[in-house]
Amino acid sequence: MVGRGVLLECLDDPEVDSILVVGRTAVGITDPKLTEILHQDFFDYTELEARLRGFDACFFCLGISAAGLSEEKYRHLTYDLTVAAAETLSRLNPEMTFCYVSGAGTDSSEKGRIMWARVKGATENRLLQLPFAAAYMFRPGYIQPMKGVRSKTRIYQSLYTVFSWLYPLFEKVVPNQVTTTEKLGKAMIAVGLRGYSESILTTTEINDLTGPL
């Protein structure tokens, strides 16, 4: 859901010249500046390296819920998977800016009681150690899908559908805890193009970067 939302903003932004999407399934969009690679093993990019060079930024939006997973399994699908891509890209594109969609409540100390927060914290910390030109961790809270974007997880989409009519109220009552796929995408593009003063961006910074839609 997040990845598609960010993709739509990249397609609409005139400052973005070309986009390469690496995914397991086709996005179903045709656009002159969009290229897709269908790839199944997100732990090994050896066969793709020649096609992954020459990019200015990576917007890494892949993620999974920790519900029902052991810490070992969740770490494999979060830390190991993300770092595999990031280590490859930092080697191929040392001038790249890496933007990672993490989450509100992430534990940078890696010592807290909440499993997913520790794993996300460890992932962020490793990304910040890699030799990119810059790396930024985006920690949104609730994200409202826009422009027809839908979650592939049925229960999540049901919740988004139910709460969509309440989003304007959430935006007024708890503006620092909610954002949209549009705002997140625009904020990632802005940071990818011009950088930011902090390496970690909360919902407040994400919304401030884009202003009201």
Residue pairs with C-beta under 8 A, 6 or more apart in sequence:
1 143
1 145
1 149
1 150
1 151
1 152
1 156
1 181
2 61
2 63
2 101
2 143
2 181
2 184
3 21
3 23
3 59
3 61
3 62
4 27
4 149
4 181
5 143
5 145
5 146
5 147
5 149
5 180
5 181
5 182
5 184
5 185
6 59
6 61
6 181
6 184
6 185
6 188
7 19
7 21
7 27
7 29
7 34
7 185
8 147
8 149
8 181
8 182
8 185
9 181
9 182
9 185
9 186
9 188
9 189
10 16
10 19
10 59
10 185
10 189
11 19
11 29
11 31
11 33
11 34
13 186
13 189
15 189
15 193
16 33
16 189
17 33
18 33
18 34
18 35
19 31
19 33
19 34
19 35
20 35
20 36
20 37
20 51
20 52
20 55
21 27
21 34
21 35
21 36
21 37
22 36
22 37
22 39
22 48
23 36
23 37
23 38
23 39
24 38
24 39
24 40
25 38
26 36
26 38
27 34
27 36
37 48
37 51
39 45
39 48
42 62
42 81
42 84
42 85
43 80
43 81
43 84
44 84
45 52
45 84
45 85
45 88
49 88
49 92
52 88
52 89
52 92
52 93
53 92
53 93
54 93
55 89
55 93
55 96
56 95
56 96
56 97
56 192
57 96
57 97
57 98
57 99
57 192
57 193
58 85
58 86
58 89
58 93
58 96
58 97
58 98
58 99
59 99
59 101
59 188
59 192
60 82
60 85
60 86
60 98
60 99
60 100
60 101
61 101
62 81
62 82
63 78
63 101
63 103
64 74
64 77
64 78
65 153
66 74
66 115
66 116
66 119
69 77
71 115
71 118
71 119
74 115
74 116
74 119
75 119
75 122
78 116
78 119
78 120
78 123
79 119
79 122
79 123
79 126
82 100
82 123
82 127
83 123
83 126
83 127
86 98
86 100
86 126
86 127
86 130
86 132
87 130
89 96
89 98
89 132
90 96
90 98
90 130
90 131
90 132
94 131
94 132
94 133
95 133
96 132
96 133
97 132
97 133
97 134
97 135
97 136
97 191
97 192
97 195
98 127
98 130
98 132
98 134
98 135
98 136
99 135
99 136
99 138
99 188
99 191
99 192
100 123
100 124
100 127
100 135
100 136
100 137
100 138
101 138
101 140
101 184
101 188
102 120
102 123
102 124
102 137
102 138
102 139
103 116
103 120
103 139
103 140
103 141
104 139
104 140
104 141
104 177
104 202
104 203
105 114
105 117
105 139
106 117
106 120
106 121
106 124
106 137
106 139
107 114
107 117
107 118
107 120
107 121
108 121
108 124
108 125
108 200
109 121
110 118
110 121
110 122
110 125
111 118
112 118
112 121
124 137
124 200
127 135
127 137
128 135
128 137
128 199
134 195
134 199
135 199
136 191
136 196
136 199
136 200
136 201
137 199
137 200
137 201
138 184
138 187
138 188
138 201
138 206
139 200
139 201
139 202
139 203
140 179
140 184
140 202
140 203
140 206
141 176
141 177
141 178
141 179
141 203
142 170
142 177
142 178
142 179
143 178
143 179
143 180
143 181
143 184
144 160
144 163
144 164
144 167
144 178
144 179
144 180
144 181
145 151
145 160
145 180
145 181
146 180
146 181
146 182
147 181
147 182
149 181
150 157
150 160
151 157
151 160
163 170
167 178
167 180
170 177
170 178
171 178
175 207
176 202
176 203
176 204
176 207
177 203
178 203
179 203
179 206
179 207
180 213
182 210
182 213
183 206
183 207
183 209
183 210
183 213
184 206
186 209
186 210
187 201
187 205
187 206
187 207
187 209
187 210
190 196
190 209
190 210
191 201
191 209
196 205
196 209
198 205
201 209
